[in-house]
Amino acid sequence: MNNQLLTFLTCGFSLLFSTLTAASSPAGLTTQDWMMLQEKIHTSVYQFNKADGIYTAYNAKQQLQARITQKAVQVRSR
């Protein structure tokens, strides 16, 4: 769900920046400034997705360890 939202927001920012750049350069920003800003957003989204993936893998590992511990306790109690 988070990845879909980030993709949507990234596409929205890309469309917004390309529209603003094509119309005129607001606030005195050049096309290169807009492109650098867009690149920073893409980098931030990539880093967020990478961190989200690491967090998801960590949670899966924790859940697996909990199940293994639970099974070990069940086997010992027999």
N, C-alpha and C positions, 0 to 999 in steps of 0.2 A: 504494500500500500504506500509506504513512504517513497519507494523508488518511482512509482507512477506519478505521485505528486511532484517530486523533484523534476522528473522529465517534463511534465506539463509546465512547471514554472520556468524551466530552462528554455523551452520552446517559446513560451510567452515573452521572456526577456529578449530572446534572439529576435523575435518578430518586432517587438517594441523598439529595440536598438536599430534594427535595419530600417524601420519606418522613420524614426527620428533622424537618422543619419541621411536618409534619402531626401527628406523634406528640407531640412536645414540644420545647421549645427547649433543646438541650443546651448546656452550658457557659455558660449565661446569654445566648446569642445570640438576637437577635430575628429575626423573619421578614425584616425589612428587611436585617439583616446577612447572612443567607443569600442573599437576592436579590442584594445587592451582590457577594458572593463569587462567585456563579454568573455574574454579568455580567462580572466580571474574568476568569473562566476562558474564557468565550466570546470575549472580546476577545483573550486570549492565543492561543487556537486560531486565530482569524482572522489575527492577526499572523504566527503560525507558517506558516499556509497561504500567506499573501502572500509571505513570505520564501522559502518552498519553491518557489513559482511563479517568482519572480525568479531563484533559483538554477538551476532547470530551464531557463529561457529562456537564461540565460548559458551553460550547458553546451551547449545546442543551437547557440548562436551560435559557440562555440569549435569544436565539431565541424564545423560548416559551413565556417568559415574554414580549418580544417585540410584539409578535402577540396578546397577551392578552391586552396589552396597546392599540394597534391599534384598536382592536375590541371595547374596552371601549370607545375610542374617537368616533368611528363610531356610536355607540349606543347613546352617548350623543348628537351628532350633528343632530340626527333625529328629 
